[in-house]
Amino acid sequence: MRIIFLNCWNARTGKVFLDFVEGYSLNIDIFCFQEVQPGLFRKLSSLLPDCNSCYAGQKATFVNKNIIIISSENGMNFVQDVEMGLNGDKLYIVNIHGKARPGHKLDTPTRLRQSEVIINFFKDKPGPKIIGGDFNLLPETKSVQMFEEAEYKNLIKDYKIKTTRNMLAWETLKKSEEKQCFADYVFTSSDVKVKSFEVPDIKISDHLPLILSFEI
């Protein structure tokens, strides 16, 4: 199976972004998007007719119709939790858009609490879990390390990814602002078999897509 996590910047790149989604529509099973306004959600629904969708709080998850959606929740506000049925097993896909402010992407009490809430919420739920999206965090933060301490694989770290941002992000910086190379992550529980993970350097958004191939 294959999944993409992407903060799509509300498709500000226009046709480039839409062509990317359409091009991947035939070989991706699950799309997890952040920063999706209602108008864009309608466009994505048209581009992905073979998917069922869940939408809440500018987060959109599209799931191939061959996969059963058992439930979808947005109870934690910054998290869209989609429980799926696959070959008689459960699979949890968690679509994250963490708190963006302040812009330094360092630990704050709110960000630490976000990580704690996610980890505790899924601690006693049986089944494989994939947690990904725009966390608005830098790699050295305790908020990221908490997932590793909870025995999730940090694929950004494990695959030595150099950046999840691009020039579209950096060109908007003021001279006084520091260039940030990270914001986005994918964490997998130990029962997810990772086959491949890539973060292609393409300018379809001010974030790069995170593409995971996996088995459970």
C-alpha positions in Angstrom: 0.0 0.0 0.0 1.1 3.6 -0.5 0.2 6.8 1.3 1.0 10.5 0.8 1.1 13.1 3.5 1.2 16.7 2.2 0.4 20.2 3.4 -0.9 21.4 0.1 -0.8 25.1 0.8 -4.4 25.3 -0.4 -3.1 24.6 -3.9 -1.6 28.0 -4.3 0.6 26.6 -7.1 -2.5 25.8 -9.1 -2.3 23.4 -12.0 1.1 22.1 -10.8 -0.4 20.8 -7.6 -3.6 19.4 -9.2 -1.5 17.6 -11.9 0.5 16.0 -9.1 -2.6 14.7 -7.4 -4.1 13.4 -10.6 -0.8 11.8 -11.6 -0.6 9.9 -8.4 -4.3 9.0 -8.2 -3.8 5.6 -9.8 -1.0 4.3 -7.5 -1.7 5.9 -4.1 -4.2 4.2 -1.8 -4.5 7.0 0.8 -3.9 10.8 0.6 -3.7 12.8 3.7 -3.8 16.6 3.0 -3.5 19.6 5.3 -4.5 23.2 4.6 -7.5 22.3 2.4 -10.2 25.0 2.1 -13.7 23.8 1.1 -13.3 24.8 -2.5 -10.1 22.8 -2.8 -11.7 19.8 -1.1 -14.4 19.8 -3.9 -11.7 19.9 -6.6 -9.8 17.1 -4.9 -12.9 15.0 -4.6 -13.4 15.4 -8.4 -9.8 14.4 -9.1 -10.0 11.3 -6.8 -13.3 9.7 -7.8 -12.1 6.2 -6.7 -11.7 7.4 -3.1 -14.0 7.9 -0.2 -13.1 11.1 1.8 -13.2 12.5 5.3 -12.9 16.3 5.8 -12.7 18.4 8.9 -10.8 21.5 10.1 -8.9 22.0 6.8 -7.6 18.4 6.9 -8.7 16.0 4.2 -8.1 12.2 4.0 -9.0 10.3 0.8 -9.1 6.5 1.0 -9.4 4.1 -1.9 -12.9 2.6 -2.0 -11.3 -0.9 -1.7 -10.4 0.0 1.9 -13.2 0.2 4.5 -13.5 3.4 6.6 -14.7 2.2 10.0 -14.7 5.7 11.6 -13.3 9.2 11.3 -12.8 11.6 14.2 -11.5 15.1 14.5 -12.0 15.3 18.3 -8.5 16.6 19.0 -9.0 19.5 16.5 -5.4 19.3 15.2 -5.7 15.6 14.4 -7.9 13.7 11.9 -8.0 10.0 13.0 -9.3 7.6 10.4 -9.8 4.0 11.5 -9.8 1.5 8.5 -10.5 -2.1 7.9 -8.0 -3.9 5.8 -7.9 -7.7 5.2 -9.7 -8.3 8.5 -7.3 -6.1 10.4 -7.6 -2.5 11.7 -5.3 0.3 10.5 -5.2 3.7 12.0 -4.1 6.7 9.8 -3.6 9.9 11.7 -3.5 13.2 9.7 -1.8 15.9 11.7 -1.7 19.7 11.3 0.1 20.9 14.5 0.0 24.4 15.9 1.7 26.8 13.6 2.3 29.7 16.0 4.8 30.7 17.2 6.7 30.4 14.0 10.0 29.1 15.5 8.7 25.5 15.5 10.4 24.8 18.8 8.8 23.2 21.9 5.9 25.1 23.6 3.6 23.8 26.3 0.9 23.5 23.7 3.1 21.5 21.3 4.3 19.2 24.0 0.7 18.6 25.0 -0.3 17.8 21.4 2.3 15.1 21.2 1.3 13.7 24.6 -2.4 13.6 23.6 -1.7 11.8 20.4 0.5 9.2 21.9 -1.8 8.5 24.9 -4.9 8.4 22.7 -3.5 5.5 20.6 -1.5 3.8 23.3 -4.1 1.2 24.1 -5.7 0.9 20.6 -4.7 -2.4 18.9 -3.5 -2.4 15.3 -0.9 -0.7 13.1 -0.7 3.1 13.3 0.7 5.6 10.8 0.9 9.2 12.1 1.9 11.9 9.7 1.6 15.4 8.3 2.7 18.9 9.2 3.7 18.9 12.9 5.2 22.4 12.7 8.2 21.1 14.7 12.0 20.9 14.3 13.7 17.5 14.7 15.5 18.4 17.9 12.3 19.1 19.8 11.1 17.1 22.7 7.7 17.1 21.0 9.2 15.0 18.2 11.4 12.8 20.4 8.4 11.8 22.4 7.2 9.6 19.5 10.5 7.9 19.3 10.4 7.3 23.1 6.9 5.7 22.6 8.6 3.3 20.2 7.4 4.8 16.9 9.8 4.8 14.0 10.7 8.3 12.9 11.0 7.9 9.1 12.4 11.4 8.5 15.3 10.4 10.8 15.6 6.8 9.8 15.8 7.7 6.1 18.1 10.7 6.7 15.7 13.1 4.9 17.5 16.5 4.5 14.4 18.7 4.3 10.6 18.7 4.1 10.5 22.3 2.8 11.6 24.0 -0.4 12.3 27.4 -2.0 8.6 28.3 -2.0 8.8 28.4 1.8 12.2 30.0 2.1 11.5 32.8 -0.5 8.8 34.2 1.8 11.1 34.6 4.8 12.1 37.9 6.1 15.8 38.6 6.4 15.5 38.3 10.2 13.9 34.9 10.0 15.8 31.6 10.1 15.5 29.1 7.3 13.7 26.1 8.6 14.2 22.8 6.8 11.7 20.7 8.7 8.1 20.7 9.7 6.7 17.4 8.4 7.0 13.8 9.8 5.8 10.3 9.4 5.8 8.0 12.5 4.9 4.3 12.2 4.2 1.7 14.9 6.4 -1.4 15.0 3.8 -3.5 13.3 4.0 -1.5 10.1 6.4 -2.9 7.6 8.0 0.0 5.8 8.9 -0.9 2.2 10.1 2.5 1.1 9.9 6.2 2.1 10.7 9.2 0.0 10.4 13.0 0.1 10.7 14.2 -3.5 12.0 17.7 -4.0 9.2 19.2 -6.1 7.5 22.6 -6.0 3.9 21.7 -5.7 3.5 23.4 -2.3 5.7 25.1 0.2 6.0 21.7 1.8 7.3 18.5 0.2 5.2 15.3 -0.1 6.0 12.4 2.2 5.4 9.2 0.3 5.3 5.9 2.2 5.0 2.4 0.8 4.1 -0.2 3.5 2.6 -3.5 4.4 0.8 -4.6 7.6 
